[in-house]
Amino acid sequence: MKRIGIDIGTSSICAVVKDEATAEVKSVTRANDAALAGGPSWSFRQDAARILRTVERLLDEIVTPDAASIGFSGQMHGMLYVDGQGRPVSPLFTWQDGSAAQPFRDGKSYARWLTAQTGFETATGYGLATHFYNLHTGSIPSGAVKLCTVMDFVAMSLCGEKVPVCEPSNAASLGFFNKHKLQFDLEALEKAGIDADILPEVRPAGTVVGYYKGIPVYIPIGDNQAAFLCSVSEKEKTVHVTIGTSSQISVYTDSYVEVPPLDTRPLPGGGYILVGAALCGGVSFAMLKDFYAQVAEQFTGSRPSDREIYYRMCQNAASDTDGLEVRTTFEGTRLDPALRGQISGIDLHNLTADRLTTALLKGICRELKDFYDKLPEDIRRGRCKVTGSGNGLRKNPLLQKQLSEAFCLPLELTSNTEEAALGAALSALIK
């Protein structure tokens, strides 16, 4: 018996097949090349129909007669509109879309105004914040009947269904979701002037959406939760850190609690994870790599390869920053999109490439540790290890060292490289 999981990421789409008899895992990854050009500089949109076609091609490669289930995870917070037949009538507005960061009224952005109006912390990139922007700018497409996440759209479409359904981990990522009651907050939606009829129906993890070529397709779960379920075996003892393009820290709690600015997210199967999400993770290191490459090209006339630059950055990093510090909020934060990164503590002697590399890595880790330090003592108590995942961490031994030092805990890397897709495959077992 084999279980299939597909993770629809922002930059790639991965499919895994787990053989339950042998525990063998095979994976296939394709680039998510659905990005749409044009539009304002702050818009980040993708072609949902193209994403669906990529998923269909992946399934053609990996589906076997003994496949027992198909599960999905994917990029959270984003949304698209579908018509009454379940067909997309808009692009996917991804979690990076900056519509809700634009000025609205009372000196506030759309997202900040929603927070003040409803009492629900609403960040730029949340699906319902983007929908609110579209509502007030006349940007909702004709024929739009429902909005949903991209993985809900794909699961629905593969099964030939017409109405999207949404599991609480994904529904919560859209905004205005009562995470204690696990349902959308109708009072908050009314204050925001949002018609609840446009929302997908919320159903629990383990729900069968329909069938694809006779194989049951299970309701998608959030990629953060999927990676956590796959990676963490001892929930009460572990700090889970994922560093890819962005980065985040996830800590389990069995009861609902709010710890601003962390996000409390429902965990499929029960309980919650407290999540601190930084917008920049591995992309910060890539930015510094591009800076070094540009300097080399300008002064020597030749641009080194990315591989060579990364190698030299890791080989030549300093053991001490001598007071140099880097704040890695280069794309702001969810609550303050206008915030930018900073290099501080510069004197006449410490601004060197080796120290700057180390200071940036420390900055990535510090942003995550700051989230952790805000947790109540009773939640932090007993945490004895960090479980790490994501290619931004897996491929960077220096970052691994800095992360372990920042938390003063041993770091274990997950054995599976496609944690979210494997977690999606396991979602069929959630009761």
C-alpha positions in Angstrom: 0.0 0.0 0.0 1.3 3.4 -1.0 0.4 6.9 0.2 0.9 9.9 -2.0 1.5 13.4 -0.7 1.8 16.6 -2.7 3.1 20.0 -1.4 2.3 23.0 -3.5 5.0 25.5 -2.6 5.6 29.0 -3.8 8.7 28.1 -5.9 8.3 24.3 -6.3 5.8 21.5 -6.3 6.8 18.2 -4.7 5.2 14.8 -4.8 6.2 11.9 -2.6 5.2 8.3 -2.4 5.6 6.4 0.8 5.4 2.6 0.7 3.9 1.6 4.1 5.3 -1.9 3.8 8.9 -0.9 3.4 8.8 2.7 4.7 10.6 3.7 1.4 10.0 7.2 0.3 10.4 8.4 -3.3 9.9 12.0 -4.4 9.6 14.0 -7.6 9.9 17.8 -7.6 9.0 20.3 -10.3 9.5 24.0 -10.4 6.4 26.1 -9.7 6.7 28.2 -12.8 3.2 29.7 -12.5 4.3 33.3 -11.5 2.5 36.0 -13.4 4.2 39.1 -14.7 2.8 42.6 -14.7 0.7 44.4 -12.1 2.0 46.6 -9.3 5.5 46.0 -7.9 3.9 44.7 -4.6 1.7 42.1 -6.3 2.7 38.4 -6.1 0.4 36.3 -8.2 0.4 32.9 -9.8 -1.6 31.0 -12.4 -3.8 28.5 -10.5 -4.7 26.6 -13.6 -1.0 26.1 -14.5 -0.4 24.8 -11.0 -3.2 22.3 -11.4 -1.7 21.1 -14.7 1.7 20.6 -13.0 0.1 18.6 -10.2 -1.7 16.4 -12.8 1.5 15.7 -14.6 3.2 14.8 -11.3 0.4 12.4 -10.5 0.7 10.8 -14.0 4.3 10.0 -13.0 3.8 8.6 -9.6 0.3 7.0 -9.3 0.4 3.3 -9.1 -2.5 0.7 -8.8 -1.7 0.1 -5.2 -2.0 3.8 -4.2 -4.3 4.1 -1.2 -4.6 7.8 -0.7 -3.6 11.3 -1.9 -3.0 14.1 0.5 -2.1 17.8 -0.1 -0.3 20.6 1.7 0.8 23.9 0.3 1.5 27.6 0.7 -0.7 29.1 3.3 -2.5 32.4 3.6 -2.9 33.0 -0.2 -6.2 32.6 -2.0 -8.0 32.6 -5.4 -11.6 33.0 -6.5 -13.6 30.2 -8.2 -16.9 30.3 -10.0 -20.0 28.1 -9.3 -18.4 25.3 -11.3 -15.2 25.4 -9.3 -13.2 27.0 -12.1 -10.6 29.7 -11.3 -11.7 33.2 -12.2 -8.7 35.0 -10.8 -5.0 34.4 -10.2 -3.7 33.0 -7.0 -2.9 35.9 -4.7 0.0 34.4 -2.8 1.1 35.0 0.8 3.6 37.4 -0.5 1.0 39.7 -2.2 1.3 43.2 -0.8 -2.2 44.5 -1.6 -3.3 44.8 2.0 -0.2 46.8 2.8 -1.4 49.7 0.7 -2.9 52.8 2.3 -6.6 52.6 3.1 -8.0 55.1 5.6 -7.3 56.8 8.9 -3.6 56.7 8.1 -3.7 52.9 8.2 -3.2 50.2 5.6 -6.0 47.8 4.6 -4.5 45.1 7.0 -3.9 47.5 9.9 -7.4 49.0 9.5 -9.0 45.5 9.6 -7.1 44.7 12.8 -8.3 47.9 14.5 -11.9 47.4 13.2 -12.3 43.7 14.1 -9.9 43.0 16.9 -8.4 40.1 14.8 -4.7 40.5 14.1 -4.7 40.7 10.3 -1.4 40.6 8.4 -0.6 41.6 4.8 -0.8 38.4 2.6 -3.7 36.9 4.6 -6.3 35.8 2.0 -9.2 37.7 3.6 -7.1 40.9 3.9 -6.3 40.6 0.2 -10.0 40.0 -0.5 -10.9 43.1 1.5 -8.5 45.1 -0.7 -10.1 43.6 -3.8 -13.6 44.4 -2.4 -12.8 48.1 -1.9 -10.9 48.5 -5.1 -13.5 46.8 -7.3 -11.0 44.0 -8.2 -13.2 41.0 -7.4 -13.7 39.3 -10.8 -17.1 38.7 -12.3 -18.4 35.2 -11.6 -16.5 34.8 -8.3 -18.6 32.6 -6.0 -16.1 31.3 -3.5 -12.5 31.9 -2.4 -10.2 29.2 -1.3 -6.5 28.2 -0.9 -4.7 26.9 -3.9 -4.4 23.3 -2.5 -8.2 23.3 -1.8 -8.7 24.3 -5.4 -6.4 21.6 -6.7 -8.0 18.9 -4.6 -11.5 19.9 -5.5 -10.6 20.1 -9.2 -8.9 16.7 -9.3 -12.0 15.1 -7.8 -14.4 16.8 -10.2 -16.1 18.7 -7.3 -17.4 22.2 -7.7 -17.4 23.6 -4.2 -14.1 24.0 -2.2 -13.8 22.7 1.4 -11.1 23.8 3.8 -9.5 22.2 6.8 -9.0 24.4 9.9 -5.2 24.7 9.5 -5.8 26.3 6.1 -8.9 28.2 7.0 -7.1 29.9 9.9 -4.4 31.1 7.5 -7.0 33.1 5.6 -7.9 35.3 8.6 -10.9 36.0 10.8 -10.9 32.5 12.1 -11.8 31.6 15.7 -9.1 29.1 16.4 -10.6 28.0 19.7 -14.0 27.1 18.1 -12.4 26.2 14.8 -14.8 28.2 12.7 -14.8 31.6 10.9 -15.8 34.4 13.1 -19.1 35.8 11.7 -19.1 38.9 13.9 -15.6 39.9 12.8 -16.5 39.3 9.1 -19.6 41.5 9.6 -17.5 44.3 11.1 -15.2 44.0 8.1 -18.1 44.1 5.6 -17.2 40.7 4.2 -20.0 38.4 3.1 -19.4 35.0 4.7 -21.0 33.2 1.8 -17.8 33.6 -0.2 -15.9 31.4 2.3 -15.3 27.7 1.8 -17.0 25.2 4.2 -14.7 24.1 7.1 -14.3 20.4 7.5 -12.0 18.4 9.8 -8.7 16.8 8.9 -9.1 13.3 7.5 -12.2 14.3 5.4 -12.3 12.7 2.0 -12.9 15.4 -0.6 -13.5 13.0 -3.4 -11.7 10.5 -5.7 -9.1 10.8 -8.3 -9.0 7.8 -10.6 -10.6 5.8 -7.8 -8.1 7.0 -5.2 -9.5 8.9 -2.2 -8.2 12.5 -2.0 -8.0 13.9 1.5 -8.7 17.4 2.5 -5.4 19.5 2.3 -3.6 20.7 5.4 -1.3 23.7 5.9 2.4 23.1 4.8 3.6 24.3 8.2 1.5 21.8 10.0 2.3 19.0 7.5 6.1 19.6 8.0 5.6 19.6 11.8 3.7 16.3 11.8 6.3 14.7 9.6 9.3 16.0 11.5 8.4 16.0 15.2 8.0 12.8 17.1 8.2 14.2 20.6 5.9 17.3 20.4 6.3 18.4 24.0 10.2 18.2 23.9 10.9 19.8 20.6 11.4 23.2 19.0 10.8 22.9 15.3 12.6 25.3 13.0 12.1 25.4 9.2 14.4 27.6 7.1 13.8 27.8 3.4 13.1 31.0 1.5 11.5 32.3 4.7 11.8 30.9 8.2 9.6 29.9 11.1 9.7 28.4 14.5 6.9 26.1 15.7 6.2 24.9 19.3 3.4 22.6 20.3 0.8 23.2 23.0 -2.1 21.0 23.8 -4.4 23.9 24.6 -5.3 27.2 22.9 -3.2 30.1 24.0 -2.3 33.5 22.4 1.2 34.8 22.5 1.6 37.9 20.3 3.3 38.3 17.9 3.3 34.5 17.4 0.5 32.9 15.5 -1.6 30.2 17.1 -2.3 27.6 14.5 -4.6 24.5 14.7 -2.7 21.2 14.4 -4.5 18.5 12.5 -5.3 15.7 14.9 -5.6 18.0 17.9 -3.7 20.7 19.8 -2.0 23.8 18.4 1.4 25.0 17.3 2.6 28.5 18.2 4.4 29.8 15.1 6.8 32.7 14.7 7.2 33.4 11.0 10.0 35.5 9.6 9.6 36.7 6.0 13.3 36.2 5.3 15.4 33.1 6.0 17.5 31.5 3.4 16.7 34.4 1.0 18.8 36.6 3.3 21.9 34.4 2.7 21.2 34.4 -1.0 20.9 38.2 -1.0 24.4 38.5 0.6 25.7 36.1 -1.9 24.5 38.3 -4.7 26.1 41.3 -3.1 29.5 39.6 -2.9 29.2 38.4 -6.5 28.3 41.9 -7.7 31.3 43.4 -5.8 33.6 40.8 -7.3 32.3 41.5 -10.8 32.7 45.2 -10.5 36.2 45.1 -9.2 37.6 42.2 -11.3 35.4 42.1 -14.3 34.4 38.5 -13.7 31.4 37.2 -11.8 32.0 34.0 -9.8 29.5 31.2 -9.9 26.9 31.0 -7.2 28.4 27.7 -6.0 31.9 29.3 -5.6 30.5 32.3 -3.7 28.5 30.1 -1.3 31.6 27.9 -0.8 33.8 30.9 0.0 31.2 32.4 2.3 31.1 29.3 4.4 34.8 28.7 4.3 35.8 32.2 5.3 33.1 33.1 7.8 34.4 34.6 11.0 34.2 33.0 14.4 33.3 36.3 16.0 31.5 39.4 14.6 33.3 41.9 16.9 30.1 43.7 17.6 28.7 43.7 14.1 25.0 42.9 14.0 22.5 42.3 11.2 18.7 42.5 11.5 17.3 40.4 8.8 13.9 42.0 8.4 14.7 42.8 4.8 11.0 42.4 3.7 9.6 43.7 6.9 7.5 41.5 9.2 3.9 40.3 9.0 2.8 43.0 11.4 5.1 45.7 10.0 5.7 45.3 6.3 7.4 48.6 6.0 10.2 47.6 8.4 13.6 47.0 6.8 16.8 45.2 7.7 19.7 46.9 9.4 23.5 46.6 9.8 24.6 48.1 13.1 27.6 48.2 15.5 29.9 49.2 12.6 33.3 50.7 13.6 36.5 51.4 11.7 37.7 47.8 12.0 34.9 45.3 12.0 33.2 45.8 8.6 34.7 42.8 6.9 33.2 40.2 4.6 33.9 37.3 7.0 32.2 39.1 10.0 29.3 40.3 7.8 28.6 36.7 6.8 28.5 35.5 10.3 26.5 38.5 11.6 23.9 37.8 8.9 23.6 34.1 9.9 23.3 35.1 13.6 20.6 37.6 12.5 18.5 34.9 10.9 18.7 32.8 14.1 18.2 35.8 16.4 14.9 36.6 14.7 13.6 33.1 15.4 15.0 33.0 18.9 13.2 36.3 19.7 9.9 34.5 18.9 10.8 31.7 21.2 11.7 33.9 24.1 8.2 35.4 24.0 6.7 32.0 24.9 5.5 31.5 28.5 7.9 29.5 30.7 5.5 26.6 31.1 5.5 26.1 27.3 9.3 26.4 27.0 9.9 24.1 29.9 11.2 20.7 28.9 12.3 21.6 25.4 15.5 19.7 24.9 16.2 19.8 21.2 15.7 21.7 18.0 14.5 19.7 15.0 15.4 21.5 11.8 14.1 21.2 8.3 14.1 23.1 5.0 16.8 23.4 2.4 18.0 26.8 3.6 19.1 25.1 6.8 20.0 21.6 5.5 22.5 22.9 2.9 24.2 25.4 5.3 26.4 23.9 8.0 27.3 27.3 9.3 23.6 28.2 9.8 23.1 24.9 11.6 25.9 25.8 14.0 24.6 29.3 14.7 21.0 28.0 15.2 22.1 25.4 17.8 24.2 28.1 19.6 21.3 30.6 19.5 18.9 28.2 21.3 21.6 26.5 23.4 20.1 23.2 22.3 21.3 20.3 20.1 20.1 20.5 16.5 18.7 17.4 14.7 18.0 17.6 11.0 15.0 15.7 9.7 15.8 12.6 7.7 13.3 13.4 5.0 14.0 16.3 2.7 10.4 16.9 1.6 8.8 17.2 5.0 5.6 19.0 3.9 4.8 16.6 1.1 5.4 13.6 3.4 3.3 15.2 6.1 0.6 15.6 3.4 0.9 11.9 2.6 0.4 11.0 6.2 -2.7 13.3 6.5 -4.9 10.4 5.4 -4.1 8.7 8.8 -5.3 11.6 10.9 -8.5 10.9 12.8 
